[in-house]
């Protein structure tokens, strides 16, 4: 998959991932409280099945909504301790996405998440 994102990756059921996200502290040693809160928030927003790219996009949408304080789907205010932080906190949470994926997903899926993020970072750097 090097260099090109493999769009043929099998979708994975998110049932187990949601359970692990709700209990992230048990799966990711040393996780900060903001990361644990983000994982819980994310668990409620995941589709029933996702590919690595879909997981990353769900994380990005969740971070965007938390930063704005409004649910992008319903237009309703979000009631979460993660709303209202300085922008840098959301940047730091974004950096945690690969570590969260590694803690909750099988190795191949987590590697796909990492690869997708790296590919997108390269494209964003090239666009600068």
ABEGO torsion letter per residue (X at the ends): XBGBBBAABBBBBAAAAAAAAAAAAAABBGBBAAAAAAAAAAAAABBABBBAAAAAAAAAAAAAAAAAGBBAAAGBBBBBAABGBBAAAAAAAAAAAAAAAAAABBAAAAAAAAAAAAAAAAAAAAAX
